[in-house]
């Protein structure tokens, strides 16, 4: 009985990172929304945690800043109008991750498409 318990514990220890969705190097290629979700939800115990969280924030904030720059000025067209004051960066990223998890049909789309699908649904501009 003791041997079975030890074997079960060892299997559990080795499988927990796989079950928990550990970050992989492939996630950093961000080919799909699932990749950015994996990066943004990395466990603090993951060896790539700091890189994953920093990449997550940089990617999502960078895409939004590009949108802001592109949509500003007299010819700019705005389709996302967040409230004033805006939620914090961490809160906005958290909302996006929860939304993405609730909409698994978009996990294979590019992260930028999914990010702006969320933003337009959450804070559409009123005509």
N, C-alpha and C positions, 0 to 999 in steps of 0.2 A: 504494500500500500504506500509506504514511504517513497519507494522508487517512482511510482506512478505520479505522486504529488510533485516530486522534484522535476520530472520530465514535463509535466503540465506547466509548472512555473517557468521553466526554461523556454518552452514554446511560446508562452504568453509574453515573456520579456522580448523575444525576438520578433513576434508578430505585432505587437502594439504599435510600433512606428508605421508599419504598413497599413494597419487598420485605421490609424489616426490620420492618414493622408500626409505623410511626410513630404516635405518639399523636395523636388528633384531638379537637377540641372536643366531638364527639358522645360520646366515651368518658366524659367527665365527667358525662354524664346517667345513667350506670350502669344502663341498662335491662336489660342482660344480663351474665352472668358473663364473657363475652368482653371486655366493656368494662373490668371491674376487672382482668382478667388483662393487658390492654394497658397499663393505668395502672401496675400493679405491676412490669411488665417493661420499662418505658420505658428506652431507651438513654440513657446520660449525655450523648450528643451531641444528643439531642432538645431542641428549644427549650422544650418544656413539661416537661422532666424533673423539675425540683424540684416543680412543682405536681402532677404525676402521682404521684410517690412519696409526697408528703405526703398527697394525697387518698387513695391506696391505704391507707396506714397508718391514717389517720383513720377511713375507712369501715369497714375490717375490725375495728379495735380498738373503735370505737364500737358496732358491732353486738354484739360479744362482751360489752362492759361492760353494755349494756342487758340482755342475757341474764342476766348475773351478778346484776344488781340485781333483775330479775324473778323469778329462781329462788331468791333468798335468803329467809331467814325461815322460820317454822314451816310455812307453806303452800306454800312453793316446791317445784317439781318439777325436779330436775336430770336432764338426759339427756346431759350432756357432763361428763366427769370427767378433766381432764388430770392428768398425773403431777406428783408433788412431788419435786424442784423442777420447775417448768415450763420448757419450752424458751424461749429468748429470743423476743421479738416478731418479730425478723427471721427466726429459724429457723421459727417457726410460719407466718409468711406465706409463706416459701419452700416449706414442706411443702404448704400449701394450693395454691399456684400449680402445683407439680409434679403434685399430685393432679388439679387441674382440667384440666391439659393431658393427663393420662392418661385422663380421662373426658370426651371431647368431646361426648358426648350431653347434658351438662348446661350447655354454653356458652350456650345460649339462655335458660336459667332465670334468675330474679333472683339477684343475687349473694348476698343474705342466705340464700336457700334453699340455694344451693350451698355456702356457707361452713359452714352447720350440718350439711349432709349429710356433708361432709368431717369435721367435728369429731366427729359421732356415730359415724362409721365408725372414726376414728382412736382416740378415747378414750371409748368408751361407758361409762356407769355400770353397775357390776355390782350386781345386786339383792341 
